[in-house]
Amino acid sequence: MHCVSGNGGAGSAHMRREKFVPKGGPDGGDGGRGGDIILKGNKQLWTLIHLKYQRHVKAGHGKNGMKQLKSGAAGEDVILEVPIGTIARDAETREIEFEIIEDGQEVILMKGGMGGLGNHHFKTSTNQTPRYAQSGKDGEEAWKILELKVLADVGLVGFPNAGKSTLLSVISAAKPKIASYAFTTLVPNLGVVPYRDSRSFVVADIPGIIENAHLGKGLGHRFLRHIERNSILLFMIPIDTDDVVKEYHILINELMQYNPELLDKEKILAITKCDMADTEMEQLVKNTMSSLSHIPTVFISSVANQNIDQLKDVIWQALTQPVD
């Protein structure tokens, strides 16, 4: 969106003139500050859809100073309420300026210009009647990008066609696009997964990662930024992959290269598409995964509904276990 903060009002150069005070001296007031553009966190909001068509945002200008040392009114601020996890980014440099992380948090996106000083500020012993005042400063003008990181309990991490969208469609009411070609999912999908005793958790099906995604390849950072707001990472690797351990480490490396803190999150591994494998093949894959024995692993098939309830149990246990 194109953002313009308010200009500061000009100071007044008025001279006091009253019936019995012919030489009253300077009494010009200060100009009012320009209005700010402010982002405010609101935990009741979950999307930025209410701002989608608000392409231009303009704050009010400060009023000019007046006689009798009266300051001009400040320009009207514009407060944009956004969901928790909203990032403000400069459209030209693409640099992140700040993130809204708390309900009620207010951060100035564009600061209004300062009001100018009235002429009474410039009065000295040698210049007792300054007939000049300070003009107000102009506000800021720039294009800004607002992004929202997806917030979910579980983020699905895997190469394209690992079965992430299929799993989400089976365990929740979400209806993501599913096809047999790479990058079917182009935007994150959220699904609420019902669990025992009317409990539930939220799963995010995030666009598939590829090697060197941290360099921006594939969907690159459009995918990786959403991982940061997931409590648990569910890695999904098909059972017919040439080397499950190698693929897992490629995924781990992409997360580490993007943000090493992501590796501190709880990790679960799901070996998918097990309906295509017999017991012997499944055992062979298990034998190659000794180095991943520390990662809770479940062999599943979303199509055949194989071990789906077991996977839910593992996820729920990870979500509810005390943090060390």
C-alpha positions as CSV (number, residue, x, y, z in Angstrom):
1,M,0.0,0.0,0.0
2,H,1.0,3.6,-0.7
3,C,1.4,5.4,2.7
4,V,1.7,9.1,3.2
5,S,2.0,10.6,6.7
6,G,0.9,14.1,7.5
7,N,2.9,17.3,7.0
8,G,3.6,19.4,10.1
9,G,1.9,22.7,10.3
10,A,3.9,26.0,10.0
11,G,4.7,28.1,13.0
12,S,3.1,31.6,13.2
13,A,5.1,34.8,12.8
14,H,2.3,36.9,14.4
15,M,3.1,40.0,16.4
16,R,1.1,40.9,19.5
17,R,-1.0,44.0,18.8
18,E,-3.5,45.3,21.4
19,K,-5.0,48.7,22.1
20,F,-2.6,49.7,24.9
21,V,0.3,47.3,23.9
22,P,1.6,48.7,20.7
23,K,4.9,46.7,20.9
24,G,3.8,43.5,22.4
25,G,6.4,41.4,20.7
26,P,6.1,38.0,19.0
27,D,3.2,35.7,20.0
28,G,3.1,33.2,17.1
29,G,2.2,29.7,18.2
30,D,3.8,26.4,17.0
31,G,2.4,24.4,14.1
32,G,0.8,21.0,14.9
33,R,2.6,17.7,14.1
34,G,1.5,15.7,11.1
35,G,-0.5,12.6,11.6
36,D,1.2,9.2,11.9
37,I,0.3,5.9,10.2
38,I,0.2,3.3,12.9
39,L,-0.1,-0.5,12.9
40,K,-2.0,-2.0,15.9
41,G,-2.1,-5.7,16.8
42,N,-5.6,-7.2,17.1
43,K,-5.9,-10.8,18.2
44,Q,-9.4,-11.0,16.9
45,L,-8.2,-10.6,13.3
46,W,-6.8,-13.6,11.4
47,T,-6.3,-12.2,7.9
48,L,-5.3,-8.9,6.1
49,I,-8.3,-9.2,3.8
50,H,-9.9,-6.0,5.3
51,L,-6.8,-4.1,3.9
52,K,-6.6,-5.8,0.5
53,Y,-8.3,-3.0,-1.4
54,Q,-7.0,-0.1,0.7
55,R,-4.2,0.7,-1.6
56,H,-3.6,4.3,-0.4
57,V,-3.4,5.4,3.2
58,K,-3.0,9.1,4.1
59,A,-2.8,10.7,7.5
60,G,-4.0,14.2,8.3
61,H,-1.8,17.3,8.1
62,G,-1.0,19.4,11.2
63,K,-2.6,22.9,11.4
64,N,-0.6,26.1,11.4
65,G,0.2,27.9,14.6
66,M,-1.9,31.0,15.6
67,K,-1.6,34.2,17.4
68,Q,-1.6,34.4,21.2
69,L,0.9,31.5,21.4
70,K,-1.8,29.0,20.2
71,S,-0.4,25.9,18.7
72,G,-2.0,24.3,15.7
73,A,-3.9,21.1,16.0
74,A,-2.1,17.8,15.4
75,G,-2.9,15.9,12.2
76,E,-5.2,13.0,12.5
77,D,-3.4,9.6,12.9
78,V,-4.4,6.6,10.9
79,I,-4.5,3.4,12.9
80,L,-4.5,0.2,10.9
81,E,-5.5,-2.9,12.9
82,V,-3.7,-6.0,11.8
83,P,-3.5,-9.7,13.0
84,I,-0.7,-10.8,15.3
85,G,2.3,-11.9,13.2
86,T,1.9,-9.1,10.6
87,I,5.2,-8.0,9.1
88,A,5.9,-4.5,7.7
89,R,8.3,-4.5,4.8
90,D,9.7,-1.7,2.7
91,A,8.5,-2.3,-0.9
92,E,11.7,-0.9,-2.5
93,T,14.4,-2.6,-0.4
94,R,12.3,-5.6,0.7
95,E,13.8,-5.2,4.2
96,I,11.6,-6.1,7.2
97,E,11.0,-3.1,9.4
98,F,9.2,-4.7,12.3
99,E,6.7,-7.4,13.3
100,I,3.5,-7.1,15.3
101,I,3.7,-9.8,18.0
102,E,1.3,-8.7,20.7
103,D,-2.3,-7.8,21.0
104,G,-2.7,-4.0,21.4
105,Q,0.9,-3.4,20.3
106,E,1.2,-0.1,18.3
107,V,4.1,0.7,16.0
108,I,4.5,3.7,13.9
109,L,4.8,2.7,10.2
110,M,5.1,6.2,8.9
111,K,5.9,9.2,11.2
112,G,4.3,12.5,10.5
113,G,6.3,15.7,10.0
114,M,7.2,17.9,13.0
115,G,5.3,21.2,13.4
116,G,7.3,24.4,12.8
117,L,8.2,26.7,15.7
118,G,6.4,30.0,16.2
119,N,8.4,33.3,16.1
120,H,8.4,33.6,19.9
121,H,11.0,30.9,20.0
122,F,13.4,33.1,18.1
123,K,13.2,36.1,20.3
124,T,16.5,37.2,21.8
125,S,17.9,40.2,23.5
126,T,19.3,41.5,20.2
127,N,16.3,40.5,18.1
128,Q,13.2,41.2,20.1
129,T,10.7,41.2,17.2
130,P,11.6,38.3,14.9
131,R,9.2,38.4,12.0
132,Y,9.8,34.9,10.8
133,A,8.8,31.4,11.9
134,Q,9.7,27.8,11.1
135,S,7.8,26.0,8.4
136,G,6.6,22.5,9.3
137,K,8.4,19.4,8.1
138,D,6.9,17.2,5.3
139,G,5.6,13.8,6.2
140,E,7.0,10.6,4.8
141,E,5.8,8.9,1.6
142,A,6.6,5.3,0.6
143,W,5.1,2.0,-0.6
144,K,4.9,-0.6,2.2
145,I,4.1,-4.3,2.1
146,L,2.2,-6.0,4.9
147,E,2.6,-9.7,5.2
148,L,1.0,-12.2,7.6
149,K,2.8,-15.3,8.7
150,V,0.5,-18.3,8.9
151,L,-0.2,-19.2,12.5
152,A,-0.7,-23.0,13.1
153,D,0.1,-25.6,15.7
154,V,1.6,-27.9,13.1
155,G,3.4,-27.0,9.9
156,L,3.7,-29.6,7.1
157,V,7.2,-29.6,5.7
158,G,8.2,-31.6,2.6
159,F,9.1,-31.6,-1.0
160,P,6.3,-31.1,-3.6
161,N,4.0,-34.1,-3.9
162,A,5.0,-35.5,-0.5
163,G,1.3,-35.9,0.3
164,K,0.8,-32.8,2.5
165,S,-2.4,-31.6,0.9
166,T,-3.9,-35.1,0.8
167,L,-3.2,-35.5,4.5
168,L,-4.8,-32.1,5.3
169,S,-7.9,-33.0,3.3
170,V,-8.2,-36.3,5.2
171,I,-7.7,-35.1,8.8
172,S,-9.6,-31.8,8.5
173,A,-12.5,-30.2,6.5
174,A,-10.0,-28.2,4.4
175,K,-10.2,-28.7,0.7
176,P,-6.8,-27.9,-0.7
177,K,-6.0,-28.4,-4.4
178,I,-4.6,-31.9,-5.0
179,A,-2.9,-33.1,-8.2
180,S,0.0,-35.3,-9.3
181,Y,2.4,-32.5,-10.3
182,A,4.8,-30.3,-8.3
183,F,3.7,-27.1,-6.6
184,T,0.0,-27.8,-6.7
185,T,-0.2,-25.7,-3.5
186,L,0.7,-22.1,-4.2
187,V,-0.6,-20.5,-1.0
188,P,-0.7,-21.9,2.6
189,N,-3.9,-23.7,3.6
190,L,-5.1,-24.1,7.1
191,G,-7.2,-26.9,8.5
192,V,-8.7,-27.5,12.0
193,V,-8.1,-31.1,13.0
194,P,-10.6,-32.6,15.4
195,Y,-9.2,-34.7,18.2
196,R,-10.5,-36.8,21.1
197,D,-12.9,-35.2,23.6
198,S,-13.8,-32.3,21.4
199,R,-10.2,-31.0,21.3
200,S,-8.6,-29.8,18.1
201,F,-5.4,-28.4,16.7
202,V,-4.6,-26.4,13.5
203,V,-2.4,-27.7,10.7
204,A,-0.9,-25.6,7.9
205,D,-0.3,-27.1,4.5
206,I,2.5,-24.9,3.2
207,P,3.8,-24.8,-0.4
208,G,6.4,-27.5,-1.0
209,I,10.1,-26.8,-0.4
210,I,12.9,-27.6,-2.8
211,E,16.6,-27.8,-2.4
212,N,18.1,-24.2,-2.2
213,A,14.7,-22.8,-1.3
214,H,16.6,-20.6,1.2
215,L,18.1,-18.9,-1.8
216,G,14.7,-18.1,-3.2
217,K,14.4,-21.0,-5.6
218,G,11.0,-22.5,-6.2
219,L,8.6,-20.7,-3.9
220,G,11.6,-19.9,-1.7
221,H,11.0,-17.3,1.0
222,R,7.2,-17.3,0.2
223,F,7.2,-20.7,1.8
224,L,9.8,-20.5,4.5
225,R,8.5,-17.4,6.3
226,H,5.4,-19.3,7.3
227,I,7.3,-22.0,9.1
228,E,8.3,-19.5,11.8
229,R,4.9,-19.4,13.4
230,N,4.3,-23.1,13.7
231,S,4.8,-24.9,17.1
232,I,5.6,-28.3,15.6
233,L,7.2,-29.2,12.2
234,L,5.8,-32.4,10.7
235,F,8.2,-33.6,8.0
236,M,6.6,-35.6,5.3
237,I,8.7,-37.9,3.1
238,P,7.2,-40.5,0.7
239,I,8.2,-44.2,1.3
240,D,9.3,-44.6,-2.3
241,T,11.9,-41.9,-1.9
242,D,15.4,-43.1,-2.9
243,D,17.0,-42.1,0.4
244,V,14.6,-41.0,3.2
245,V,17.5,-39.9,5.5
246,K,19.1,-37.8,2.8
247,E,15.8,-36.1,2.0
248,Y,15.2,-35.4,5.7
249,H,18.6,-33.7,6.0
250,I,18.1,-31.6,2.9
251,L,14.8,-30.3,4.4
252,I,16.6,-29.7,7.7
253,N,19.4,-27.8,5.9
254,E,17.0,-25.5,4.1
255,L,15.4,-24.6,7.4
256,M,18.8,-24.0,9.0
257,Q,20.1,-21.9,6.2
258,Y,16.9,-19.7,6.4
259,N,16.7,-19.4,10.2
260,P,18.7,-21.7,12.6
261,E,16.1,-21.0,15.3
262,L,13.6,-23.2,13.4
263,L,15.6,-26.3,14.4
264,D,14.6,-25.7,18.0
265,K,11.0,-26.6,17.2
266,E,9.6,-30.0,18.0
267,K,10.0,-32.3,14.9
268,I,7.9,-35.3,13.8
269,L,8.5,-37.5,10.8
270,A,5.7,-39.0,8.7
271,I,6.6,-41.6,6.0
272,T,3.8,-41.2,3.5
273,K,2.1,-43.2,0.7
274,C,2.6,-46.5,2.6
275,D,-0.3,-48.0,0.8
276,M,2.1,-48.4,-2.2
277,A,4.5,-50.5,-0.1
278,D,4.3,-54.0,1.4
279,T,5.5,-55.0,4.8
280,E,8.9,-56.0,3.5
281,M,9.6,-52.7,1.8
282,E,8.4,-50.8,4.9
283,Q,10.9,-52.8,7.1
284,L,13.7,-52.1,4.6
285,V,13.0,-48.3,4.9
286,K,12.9,-48.6,8.7
287,N,16.3,-50.3,8.7
288,T,17.9,-47.3,6.8
289,M,16.5,-44.8,9.3
290,S,18.6,-45.7,12.4
291,S,20.1,-42.2,12.5
292,L,16.6,-40.7,12.8
293,S,15.6,-42.9,15.8
294,H,15.4,-39.8,18.0
295,I,12.6,-38.3,15.8
296,P,9.1,-39.7,16.5
297,T,8.2,-41.4,13.2
298,V,4.9,-42.7,11.9
299,F,4.3,-44.7,8.7
300,I,1.0,-43.4,7.2
301,S,-1.2,-43.5,4.2
302,S,-3.7,-40.7,3.8
303,V,-5.6,-42.5,1.0
304,A,-5.9,-45.8,2.9
305,N,-6.4,-44.0,6.3
306,Q,-3.4,-46.0,7.6
307,N,-2.1,-44.9,11.1
308,I,-3.7,-41.5,10.8
309,D,-5.1,-41.8,14.3
310,Q,-1.6,-42.8,15.6
311,L,-0.2,-39.7,13.9
312,K,-2.8,-37.5,15.6
313,D,-1.8,-39.0,19.0
314,V,1.9,-38.3,18.4
315,I,1.1,-34.7,17.4
316,W,-1.2,-34.1,20.4
317,Q,1.4,-35.5,22.7
318,A,4.0,-33.2,21.3
319,L,1.7,-30.2,21.5
320,T,0.8,-30.8,25.2
321,Q,4.1,-32.0,26.6
322,P,5.7,-29.6,29.1
323,V,8.5,-27.4,27.6
324,D,11.9,-28.0,29.1
